[in-house]
Amino acid sequence: MEWLSQITVGEVIMSFLACCLVHETLIAVLPDTVAGPGGWLINTGSEK
């Protein structure tokens, strides 16, 4: 449990921002059937 007290707020914020960046990159790079409206990996909305 000592390692938990060594985590800083800055590290948590940077980890969150890195996850957001990876998510947005995947949406931009992958085809719509994988990451897009109705995608099987990342569903960004309804299929219309």
N, C-alpha and C positions, 0 to 999 in steps of 0.2 A: 504494500500500500504506500510505501514511501515514494515510489515513482509517480504516484498520482499527485502528490503535493509539488512535484517539480514541473508540472505542466502550467504554462503561462497563458494568460488571456490572449496574447498575441499569437501564440501557436495555435490556439483553438480557432481564432479568426482566420489565420492563414490556411488552415486545413479546410475550413468551410469554403473559402474563396477558391481553393484548388479544386474541390469537388464540384463547385458551380462551373468552373472553367472546363473541366473534363466533360461534364454533362452537356454544356453548350457546344463543345467541340464535336462530341458524338452526334448531336442532332444535326450539325452542319455538314458533317462528313459522310455519315451513313445514309443509304438510300431510304426513301419514305416508307418502304415496306418493313424496314427494320426500326427506324427511328423517325417517326412522323405521325401524321393523322392515321390512326388505326395500326400503328406499328407494333410488332410483337415484342420488341425489347423496350422501347420507350414510346408510349402513346401520348402524343402531344395534343390531342383533341379528337373531335368526332370526325368521322369520314363523311364529307359532304362534297 
